[in-house]
Amino acid sequence: MRITKVTPMTMGTDWRNITFVKVETDEGITGIADARALNRDETVTAYLHETAPRYVLGADPFDIELLVHRMSLQDFGRAGEVVMTGIALIEIACWDIVGQALGQPVYRLLGGAVRDRIKAYANGWYTVERTPDEFYAAAKRVVERGYLALKFDPFGAGFYEIDRKERNRVISLVEAVRDAVGPDVEILIEMHGRFNPVTAVAMARELEPFKPSWLEEPVPPENLAALKKVADAIAPLGIPIATGERIHTPFEYRELFELQAADVIQTDITHFGGILNAKKLAAWANAYYILIAPHNVGGPASTAAALHLAASTPNFKIQEYFNDFAEAYVNEAASGLPQVVDGHFSLPVGPGLGLKLHEDVIEAYPQKKVHFNLFSDDWHKRDAAKRQD
């Protein structure tokens, strides 16, 4: 079997574009993948157009290790977010092809299931005014849909420091969410790498009474010594540190693991070279008693890839999911994805990823010119059309 064609297609939404890739073979089997390349959609597409003829066309889709190795190594420059996203799109589509060729779901090819359902948490649900009443009502809607966990960033456009008035506002928002969901639903606090260490620690202490299940990216991702400083300071509070969505190669994790500066890693499979890289990383993390909770803000194929990893990975914790609180047509781009019921996904069914791509849906919603800026006012409303540069 040989790969004969690679076709990128981009779907637009109000705040993100989702790049789908279709990989065709000479035996009539087609694999798919998708990724949300934040503010870099055309760059990733251009990378695929340039590198697919060099590495992918004519390759055997079963040779996943070889493909990833060649694409990572043989262009010589250091791989980062764009390169690892492009590699992931090809890699995930190859797993889809292999599974279809063998008549098996991908998780069976990764060692089989270690759980019979996959816990999910909701994100993207708080596109409302930053008031306690609005956050309370929005959080109520999440638990009414059956979710047992939800994540949010209550910090507005904060960067490095926030003043006392804004701190009090943040506390009121988190308190409102906790009141809305009750004591048994997990709340996960996203910081988006906003703060310097002292501010991150101060906010952790302020929010500890609301029992967050983690603090995510409390400081920018480039300085792991700063993250270690935060982790050590808040460890007595019993609040885990989560990070990793902006770490794109296995080599970048070495120092994080050696410092033991995080309790949960949030590798994004679609920005990390694909499923097998993430599977290897999870095994490495397990040696440090670290859990994995993959970042996921893409479409149905990226969610499916994450579910196959989760199904087969012992130290998996919980799966992020946006698309219950986004445009319905995102999930309509590919059918077959399990839905969240009672806070959990069921295991994927069908060979490969278990999805059927609907190109007509993608074509009906073309790429938009959006700039998503997490440090702008009201970014959380995800109304990118009002924030064009």
N, C-alpha and C positions, 0 to 999 in steps of 0.2 A: 504494500500500500504506500502511496506517495501523495504528498500535499501538492495540489495543483493550483490553488487560488486562495488568496487572503483578501477579504473585503471588509474594510472598516465602514461603519455607519453610525452617525451621531444623532441622538434624540435630544430635543430641547425641553426644558421645564422652566418654571419661573425663576429658579435660582441655581440650577445646575444643568450641565449637559452630561449625557451618559453615552459613552462610546461603546458601541457593540462591534464585535468582530465575528465574522463568519469564515471558517477555515474549511475548504472543500478538498476532497481526495478523489483519486482516480477510481475508487471503488464505490463512489456514490454516497459515502458517509460524510456528513457535514457536522463539524463541531462549532460551538458558540461560546462566547465569553462577553463580559461587559465590565466597564470600570468608569468611575467618575473621576476624571483627571481635573481637579479643581483649578480653574483658570488657565489650563494648559491643554485644552482639547485638541486644538489644531496641531500643537507640537507633538503630541502622542501620535496622531494620525500621520503626520509627516515622517516621524520615526519609523512607523510600520511600513509606509510606502518605500522608504529608503532601504530598510534592512530585510524585509521579507524576501526579495529576490536573492539577497546574499546568503541567507541562512535557512529560510523556511521552505521556499518552493523547491520541490523535489525531495524534501526530507521525509523520512518515515515517521509518522506521528507517534509510533510506539517508542521512538528514541527520545523520550522526554528529557532525560538527564543530559544527553549529548546536545540537544537543541539549546537548553538553558545554559550549559557550559560554554558553548560556542558564542552565543549571543552576549554572555556576560564577559567573556575573556577576549575574544578576538578583535574587538574594536578598540582595545587597549585603554581608552579613557576610562576613568572611574564611573561606574554605573551609579546613577541616582534615581530620583523619583520618576522621571520620564522614561528612562531606559527600562527600569524594573517594572513599570506599568506596561510598556509594550511587550516585554518578555512574558509577563503574567497573562496578558490577553491571549498570546499564542499558546502558552503552557496549559491554561485552563481549557481552551478549545481542544487541545490534543487529548487531555483526559476524557473529555466528552466523546471524542472519536473512539478512543480505546475502549471505553465502557460500552459504547454501542456495538463495536466490533465483537466484543466478548459476551454481549448480552448481560452485563452486570452493572449495577450502580457503582459510581466511583468509590464510595466508602468501602465497598467490598474489596476493591483492589488496593486499598490503603491499610488493610488488616482486619476489616470487618467492624461491625458496630460494637461499641462498649456501653451504649445506652439506648433506650427505646424511644426517647423523645429528647428534645433540645430546648432548654429554657431560653426565652427571649426577653429583651428589654426594648421599650419604645423610645424612639428619639424623633425629633422634628414635630412634636405635639404642641409646643408652647409658642405658637405664632400669634401671640396676643399682646396686649399692653402689659408693661412690666408693673402690674399692681397685684397685691395679694389676692384680691377677689377674682381677677382674671386668671391668675395661675391656679388658684384653687379650683375654679370651674373646669379649666382645661385638664388638670390632673384627674379630676373626677371622671371626665370622659375617657381617659386612658384606662382606668381600672374597670370602668363599665364595659370596656371591650375585652376584659378578661386578663389584662396584663398584670403580672406580679412584680414587675420592676420597670422603672422609667428613669431616664437620664435627662438632665437639663443643665444649661449654663445660665445662672442667674445674675451674672456680673456685668451685663451691658457691654460697653465698649472699653472696659477697664484695661489698663496696661501698667505693669510694675506696681503701682500703688493706687488705692482708691481712698477717698476721704471718708470721714466718719459718717456723714449723712448717707453716702452711697453704701457703706457697710451696713448701716441699719436697714436700708432698703433691701439689700441682698438677704439679710437675716429674715426679714418679714416675708420674702418670697419663698424661701426654703421652709419656713414655719408653716406657711399656707399650704404648700404641697404636702408636707408631712401630715397636717391635719386632714387634708382631703383624702389621702390614701390609707391612713391608719397605720398602726404599728407594724403590721406584718408584710407590707409591700416594700420592696427595696427601692431606695432612692440613690441615684448615682450622680455625683456632682462633677460636672465638666468645668475645667478651668481654662482650657485652650491655650496653655502655655503663656498665660497673661502676666504672671506675677514674678517679682523678685522673691528670693527665699523667705525673707522676714515677713512679707505681706502674706505669702501663701501659708506660712505657719500660723500667723495671727488669724487668718480666715478659718483655718482648720479648727482652731480652738473655739472660735465663735460658733461654728456649725456642728461641733461634736454632739451637742444635746439632741440633734435631729437624726443621729445614727446613720450617716451616709455609709453606703456599702463600699465606696471608694472615692478618692479624690483623683481626678484624671488630669494629667499634664499640668501640675501646679506651677511649673516654671518652663521657660522655653527649652526645646529638646536638645540644643547643642551642647549644653554644659552639664555633664552627668554628676560632677562634684556638687553643683548646686542642688540637683535633685536628691542626691544622697543626704545633703544637709537637711532638706525638708523631711525626707523619710525618717531620719533619725529623730528629729524633733517631734514628729507626730506619732511615732510608734507607740508611746505610752497611752495615746488616746484610743488605740485599737482601730484606727482608720487605715485601710490599705491604700497604697499608691498604685495607680495604673498609668501606663504610658506606652508609647510605641507606634502610634499611627504614622508618625513622621520619621520612622527609622526604616530604611529601605533595603539594606543588605544585611546578611548574617554577620558580617564582620563588625558592623556597628553595635551589635548586641554584646560583644565580648566584655567590654568595660562595664556595661550595665549589670551583667550577671556577676562579674567579679566584685563589683561594689555592693551587690545585693541592694540596689537602690530602688527597686520596685517589687511589688507583690503580684501584679497582674500585668502581662504584656498584651498590647492591643494591635498586634501586627495586622495591617490591611493586606490580605492575600493578593489583591489586585495591584498593589504597589510594591510587592515584595518578591516578584518573580514567580508567583503562582502557588499552587497547592502543595507541591512537594517541598519547596523551600520552607513553607510555613509548618509543614508536618515535622520536618527535621528540627526546626527551631523549637517547636513545642517539646520535642523529646529532650533537647538540650536544656530548656527551661525547667523541665521536670527534675533534673539533677540538682537544681537549686530550690526545689519546692515552690516554683512559681507557676501560677495558672495562666492560661491564655484565653482571651475574650476578643476575638477578631473584630477590628474596626470594619464597618460595612455601611457605606452610604451610596452604593450603586444600585443597579437594577436587579431583575430576577436572576440573571446568571451569576452575578457576584454573590448574591445571597445563597444560591444553590451551592456554589463552590464552598462557601463558609459552612453550610450545613453538612456537607460531606466530610469536611475536616472535623467538625464538631462531633459527628457521629462516631468517628474512629479514633478520637484522641482522649486518653484517660484524664489529662489535666486541663481539659476544657472547662470553662466556668459558665459563660452566658454569651448569647449572641445579640448583637446590635441589629435593630431593624427600623428603618425609616418609612417604608412604603405603605404602611397602614395609615399614615398621616401625610401623604403626598398625593399628587395627581393620580387618579385611578389608572390612567393609560400607561403609567410606568410598568405596572405589573401585567398589563395586557400585551406588552411587547413580546412576552414569552409565557406560554401556559405550562402548567405542570408543577409549579412551586407549591409546596405545602403552605397552609395558612396557619396563623397563630391562633390556637384554641386553648383556653385555660392557661395562658401564659407560656405555651410551648409550641414549637414546631414538631410535627411528626417527622419520621425519617423520610428522606426523599425516596421516591419509587421510580421505576423505569431504568433502562440502561443509560450509562453515561451520567450527565447531570440530571437527566429526567425531564428536560424541557423541550418545547417546540417553539421555535422562533416565528414571530409574525412580522415580517418585514413591512407589510402595509401599514401597521401601526407606527413603526419607527418613521416611515416616510411621511406620515400624516402630521408629525410633530417635529419639524426640522430644527437643527441647531439654532440656539439663540445667542446673541451677543450679551453675555452676562458677566458681571464681575462681582464675585461674592467676597466680601470683606468683613471678616469677623471682628474688626476693630472700628467699625462704623456704628453710628447710632442706629438702634432698632434693627441691627443685622438679624436678630433672632426671628423676625417676622418673615424672613426669606422671600422678600418681595424685591428681587434683584432688578426688576425693570425700573425701579425708582432710584437705583444707585448706579446708573451708567457713568462711566468715566468720560 
